[in-house]
């Protein structure tokens, strides 16, 4: 029976292990020295009235200006915000809107939505507020991913060519959900 003990394999393993630990410590230090400052925001836009087109677009373009990675998922009537033709015809509903200084009985009269919409568009122009179309363009220019829900496109009978250039189509709820899970900020508008 031999009592020779060879320590070479253990020493080699220990050296390999120590080298690996040094490598991992270096990599960890590099990661800590260069933190990932990118933050992500996801907005879900579900409404397509004139007054509800502004919040998701303003929040998205502002967050993008602050360096956020921004996605706005448009579904159901929110899809009209991205529709080139429909976005210019969005209306303001005067019935049930507490900020319209007209009683509901009068607001329900035929043509009142057109009147309140015209008044709001006039106020937007007088105050040099960007139009919905301008905000869509700005959002795309600043890197916001404006997504159109494919199920809603199909449901409403829209065509992918109906949307502004730069809008992402073919996106479903599963993709939107995956992005929301990864986001630092999630908003439903």
C-alpha positions as CSV (number, residue, x, y, z in Angstrom):
1,X,0.0,0.0,0.0
2,X,1.4,3.3,-1.0
3,X,1.3,6.3,1.1
4,X,2.3,8.6,-1.7
5,X,-0.1,11.5,-2.0
6,X,0.0,13.6,-5.0
7,X,-1.3,17.1,-4.6
8,X,-0.9,18.2,-8.2
9,X,-4.5,17.6,-9.2
10,X,-5.8,19.3,-6.1
11,X,-3.4,22.2,-6.6
12,X,-4.3,22.5,-10.2
13,X,-8.0,22.6,-9.4
14,X,-7.4,25.1,-6.7
15,X,-5.4,27.3,-9.0
16,X,-8.2,27.1,-11.7
17,X,-10.8,27.9,-9.1
18,X,-8.8,30.9,-7.8
19,X,-8.4,32.1,-11.3
20,X,-12.1,31.7,-12.0
21,X,-12.9,33.6,-8.8
22,X,-10.5,36.4,-9.8
23,X,-12.2,36.6,-13.2
24,X,-15.7,36.7,-11.7
25,X,-14.7,39.4,-9.2
26,X,-13.2,41.5,-12.1
27,X,-16.4,41.1,-14.2
28,X,-18.6,42.0,-11.2
29,X,-16.5,45.1,-10.5
30,X,-16.9,46.1,-14.2
31,X,-20.6,45.7,-14.0
32,X,-20.9,47.7,-10.8
33,X,-18.6,50.5,-12.3
34,X,-20.9,50.9,-15.3
35,X,-24.5,50.6,-14.0
36,X,-27.3,50.1,-16.5
37,X,-29.1,53.5,-16.2
38,X,-31.6,52.6,-18.9
39,X,-35.1,52.6,-17.5
40,X,-38.2,51.3,-19.3
41,X,-41.7,52.6,-19.4
42,X,-44.7,51.0,-21.0
43,X,-48.0,52.8,-21.6
44,X,-51.2,51.1,-22.7
45,X,-53.5,53.5,-24.6
46,X,-57.1,52.3,-24.8
47,X,-59.1,55.5,-25.6
48,X,-59.3,57.3,-28.9
49,X,-60.8,60.7,-28.1
50,X,-59.0,63.9,-28.6
51,X,-58.4,64.6,-24.9
52,X,-57.2,61.0,-24.3
53,X,-54.7,61.0,-27.2
54,X,-52.5,63.6,-25.5
55,X,-51.6,61.8,-22.2
56,X,-49.9,58.7,-23.6
57,X,-48.1,60.7,-26.3
58,X,-46.9,63.5,-24.0
59,X,-45.8,61.0,-21.3
60,X,-44.0,58.8,-23.9
61,X,-42.1,61.6,-25.7
62,X,-41.1,63.2,-22.3
63,X,-39.9,59.9,-20.9
64,X,-37.9,59.3,-24.1
65,X,-36.3,62.7,-23.8
66,X,-35.2,61.7,-20.3
67,X,-33.6,58.6,-21.7
68,X,-36.3,56.0,-21.0
69,X,-36.9,53.1,-23.4
70,X,-40.6,53.7,-24.1
71,X,-43.3,51.5,-25.6
72,X,-46.9,52.6,-26.1
73,X,-49.2,49.7,-26.8
74,X,-52.4,51.0,-28.5
75,X,-55.5,48.8,-28.3
76,X,-59.2,49.2,-29.1
77,X,-60.1,52.8,-29.6
78,X,-56.6,53.9,-28.7
79,X,-55.6,52.5,-32.1
80,X,-57.2,55.6,-33.7
81,X,-54.4,57.7,-32.3
82,X,-52.0,55.9,-34.7
83,X,-54.3,55.8,-37.7
84,X,-53.2,58.5,-40.1
85,X,-56.7,59.4,-41.3
86,X,-58.6,58.9,-38.0
87,X,-56.1,60.7,-35.8
88,X,-56.9,64.0,-37.4
89,X,-60.6,63.5,-36.8
90,X,-60.5,62.6,-33.1
91,X,-63.4,64.2,-31.2
92,X,-63.9,65.4,-27.7
93,X,-66.9,63.9,-26.0
94,X,-69.0,66.5,-24.2
95,X,-71.4,64.2,-22.5
96,X,-70.3,63.2,-19.0
97,X,-67.1,65.2,-19.3
98,X,-66.9,67.3,-16.1
99,X,-64.5,69.7,-17.7
100,X,-66.9,70.8,-20.5
101,X,-68.8,73.7,-19.0
102,X,-72.1,72.5,-20.5
103,X,-74.9,70.6,-18.7
104,X,-75.3,67.0,-19.9
105,X,-78.8,67.8,-21.2
106,X,-77.3,70.3,-23.6
107,X,-74.1,68.3,-24.3
108,X,-76.3,65.4,-25.5
109,X,-77.9,67.5,-28.3
110,X,-76.9,66.6,-31.8
111,X,-73.7,68.3,-33.0
112,X,-72.4,69.2,-29.5
113,X,-69.4,66.9,-29.8
114,X,-68.4,68.7,-32.9
115,X,-68.8,72.1,-31.2
116,X,-66.7,71.1,-28.2
117,X,-64.1,69.5,-30.4
118,X,-63.8,72.6,-32.5
119,X,-63.4,74.7,-29.4
120,X,-60.7,72.4,-28.0
121,X,-58.8,72.4,-31.3
122,X,-59.0,76.2,-31.3
123,X,-57.6,76.3,-27.8
124,X,-54.8,73.9,-28.8
125,X,-53.9,76.1,-31.7
126,X,-54.0,79.3,-29.7
127,X,-51.7,77.9,-27.1
128,X,-49.2,76.5,-29.6
129,X,-49.8,72.9,-28.3
130,X,-48.7,70.2,-30.7
131,X,-51.3,68.4,-32.6
132,X,-51.8,64.6,-32.2
133,X,-50.1,64.0,-35.5
134,X,-47.1,66.2,-34.4
135,X,-46.9,64.2,-31.1
136,X,-47.0,60.9,-33.0
137,X,-44.1,62.1,-35.2
138,X,-42.2,63.4,-32.2
139,X,-42.6,60.2,-30.4
140,X,-41.3,58.2,-33.3
141,X,-38.4,60.5,-33.8
142,X,-37.4,60.2,-30.1
143,X,-37.4,56.4,-30.4
144,X,-40.7,55.6,-28.8
145,X,-42.0,52.3,-30.0
146,X,-45.7,53.0,-30.9
147,X,-47.3,49.6,-31.2
148,X,-50.7,48.8,-32.8
149,X,-52.5,45.8,-31.4
150,X,-52.9,43.2,-34.2
151,X,-56.1,41.8,-32.8
152,X,-57.7,45.2,-32.7
153,X,-56.4,46.0,-36.3
154,X,-58.2,42.8,-37.4
155,X,-61.3,43.5,-35.3
156,X,-61.8,47.0,-36.6
157,X,-60.9,46.0,-40.2
158,X,-57.9,48.4,-40.4
159,X,-55.0,47.8,-42.7
160,X,-51.4,48.0,-41.6
161,X,-50.8,50.7,-44.2
162,X,-53.4,52.9,-42.5
163,X,-50.9,53.8,-39.7
164,X,-48.2,56.4,-39.5
165,X,-44.8,55.3,-40.8
166,X,-42.7,54.0,-38.0
167,X,-45.7,52.4,-36.1
168,X,-45.0,48.8,-35.1
169,X,-47.8,46.4,-36.2
170,X,-48.4,42.7,-35.6
171,X,-48.0,43.1,-31.9
172,X,-50.2,41.1,-29.5
173,X,-51.1,41.2,-25.8
174,X,-48.5,38.6,-25.0
175,X,-45.7,40.9,-26.3
176,X,-47.2,43.9,-24.5
177,X,-47.4,41.9,-21.3
178,X,-43.8,40.7,-21.6
179,X,-42.6,44.4,-22.0
180,X,-44.8,45.5,-19.0
181,X,-43.2,42.8,-16.8
182,X,-39.7,44.2,-17.7
183,X,-40.7,47.9,-17.3
184,X,-39.9,50.2,-14.4
185,X,-43.1,52.2,-15.1
186,X,-46.4,50.8,-16.4
187,X,-49.3,53.1,-17.1
188,X,-52.8,52.4,-18.4
189,X,-54.4,55.4,-20.1
